[in-house]
Structures are given as C-alpha cells and as structure tokens.
C-alpha cells in the first residue's frame, strides 16, 4: 500500500512560510523557472542541499542548439524525432528546438561564457546529431557555467527567496489541488511548510536507483515520488538512458566521459585493441546512445572483460587539455595521462526520459502543480534522448513553467485547508537504510538495467514489493530514510513498466522481445487515486 504522505503533520501548528510561486529544485530548470516566475510576484526556491548543487552542475558535454550557419531548427527537429524511436511528441519537439535558440541567447545575455574562436561560438558534434551543433563552456564544464550564471541571476533577484538544506518530504494537496510542500529542515531536524498557489517541481532525475550511475547523490527520484503520492500521472518510466562511457576504475567514481570526446575523434576499442563499433552501426562511435551502450556490453561479453577502452590518440595533447580539462584532471588523479593513455569505460545509468506527465505549459493533472526538467515527461525525448538536449529542455520548459505558474499565482479564492495527516507508523529500530539502498541499487542494475527479460523483471518487482511491506509503513526521521522510500516507490514503477512493455524500443531493451512492435508505439502511465 502506498501512503499518501511519508510523515505525520498538522499544518495548523506549523506556522508555514508563504509565497506566490514555490520552486522545488535548483538546477537549470528550477532556476530558469524561478527567474521568469518572479516577473509575477514573490518566488521561493527550496533545495535539499545548497543552491549550487544539482545535476546541471555536473553536466559536461554542452547544449544542443541550431545556431551554426549550416544548421536549422528543422534539422535539429528531425534528429530529435529520429532518436526518440517513435515516441516523441512532434509539437513539444518543435517548441524545444525553436524556443531553445531564444533561451540560449537569453542565457548568454545573463553572462554565460560559451567557448568561442575569434568571437564566434564553437560547435562540436555528438551521437545521432547530423551536424556540429553542441555549444560548450570552459571545455567540458558547460553545466558548471550554466549553473553559476543562473545562481548569480537568482541571488541578485530581490523577488526570489532561497531556502537551502530543506528536503521536500511531500506536496500539500487537497481535492486535486497542490498548495505547497512539507519539508524537513536538515539543520534543525524539524518539519516545516511552505504555502503557495503555484508549485513547480524541478528536482531532477533518478539515477541513484542504480548501482552504476553518473548522477550525483541527490538524484533519488524525490520529485517523481512526491508527485505520484499526490495523484500526478507518471509516464514512460521504463525508459532509463544509459550513458555508454563512464570511467571504470577500482575505487574511482563513475565519472562521465563526455560524448564530445567521441565527437572530437575518440574511438572505442576492446581489450584486444579492436575498433568494434564499425560492426554494430554505420555511424560507429556516433551512433545513438542506446546502440553504443549495448554494443559495449556485447563486446565485453565477447572478450570476457568488465570494460572497453576509449582511445583519444587521434586528439592532440593541446586540444585534449583545452577541450577536456575536467576529464584530464579526473583521469590524472587515477594515473591516466590523456590523450596518451586509453580510458577504461562502461555504461552507467544517466538520464530518465520518463517522469511527471506535463502539457506544453508544464501543467500536471493536479491543479497548481507544474514540473520541468528531468523530473518531468514533456514528450521531447521519446524512448531515447538525443545527446545534449537535456540542458536545452530544462531552459525551454523551465521558462514555460515559470511563466505559467506566475500567471496563475494570483488566485483570489486560494486558501489552504488545515491539512492534518496522522497514521500509526512502526519504528524499525534495526533498519539499515544504507544496506537496503545498496541492495535496491544492485537489484535494479542486475534486473532492470541495460538488458532486460521477464524473469529478472519479475524478480525485481517481487523483491521491491516485499521490501515495501515493512519500509513504506515505517517511521523515518532523516533525509536518507525519506530518499529510500521514494527510491523504492519509483523503482517498482520502473520495473512494472519495463515488464509491461513487451518489445524493445529506444533505451528499453528486452532480450526476450528484441524488436520494436507497432502496437507498442504508445505510452504507459501510472497514477494513484487520491
């Protein structure tokens, strides 16, 4: 049984803060939304860590945008539709690639410094793009530059309040209306609340559900889970994208080796030095991510290895240092000198295409609740996201969420009911949250990973269902416990969706149903009746 709330509370005794628009999350989507919502009134940005910490901060590759002279939004549109394997929404994609040009120019006007040569933007190419259209900043520090720019703008905006170290436990909802959030103050250990007529979820993704992931510690599916408990529809949850190339060394983090490395000439070879991608796709290393990831797994099996190698020898030392300073530094910490040394890599969970279903104005099926960025499912990515479209989507739909939420924040009849929730919860004194979390990550990696089949999917579903019986009804007091409960809930939906989709499409690959099936050219959705 899924609880409506994870914690007991009495709103009438909490003295909640109030604002016009509440934004939960501080990545590029949330901060873009906050900036534009502030045109209509006061905005509060709630983040469970510091405002600078987000998935955006760790993004390397760049932003896909059709600003090059030989490019156009129509060409970008076609590449995005093609990568999505039949499940992209044509209208959302058109909005993405057309409005994305304006959002990037707006970011530049805020002070973002993208790499240039003689004053002109530099472009690189990534997988499944027909041309060079990826702009980047400080080599492979694009996300950091974007986050820094947006944080500066938000901090300088007098209409925006920043609430750090507050974990969003649950949305306050009453009769299909969202009216704010219950939070956990990580410094004081007390529950607090923020009331708002418009709430925007921009909490990022769910990579931490997997043992191997490029995502930071905070990517625990919180936004999806709290929206689901409030009655929001989640869709496309089976589509987790696995990035083909993450650093694989004992003791090293699963550090992302950007797709732009291959765009600039890096090639993949197996342990015997054989360039294998030519056997799997005409585009070789620049094939779509799902193709490259599965090819790597297959080649590892053929060569009885845990990794393949990324060879940068065709990239000059000067260019490697300038284009990939972050990758060069991290690899250097573990004794690898690039471009001389080959980098051991393998796939890791990277980006979920599914999430909270939204319309073109980022509205969910719950009044007063909006979503944008990776936590949402706007329809632009389909079954397989085109490389570097994620940062573009966060800005385009962050803008739309901010405008829509701001316009609907001045409701004359808005009032908050004295919501109270109390249910008997047992205290599991011997519950080792970290152990369950690691076990869940291992089960998801083994059973709902890059390659799936019915037996393993059912195994994952049954194991998670068993854990839920005693964990979802338990009283937890700290952030790690809330995160675990959210991860269990979303992991089960991911396993269920993967079990239902009896075909292979995009990032979802079933070894027992290895080809796409026309009747499955549709979406799978989930919702709770609240």
Beta strands, then each sheet from edge to edge (+ up, - down):
strand 1: 9-10
strand 2: 17-18
strand 3: 21-24
strand 4: 43-46
strand 5: 63-64
strand 6: 116-117
strand 7: 120-121
strand 8: 134-135
strand 9: 160-163
strand 10: 166-174
strand 11: 177-185
strand 12: 191-195
strand 13: 198-201
strand 14: 234-235
strand 15: 240-247
strand 16: 267-269
strand 17: 308-311
strand 18: 343-352
strand 19: 355-357
strand 20: 369-371
strand 21: 376-377
strand 22: 420-421
strand 23: 525-526
sheet 1: 1+ 22-
sheet 2: 2+ 12+ 11- 10+
sheet 3: 9+ 4+ 3+ 13+ 20+
sheet 4: 5+ 8-
sheet 5: 6+ 7-
sheet 6: 21+ 19+ 14- 23+
sheet 7: 15+ 18- 17+ 16-
end
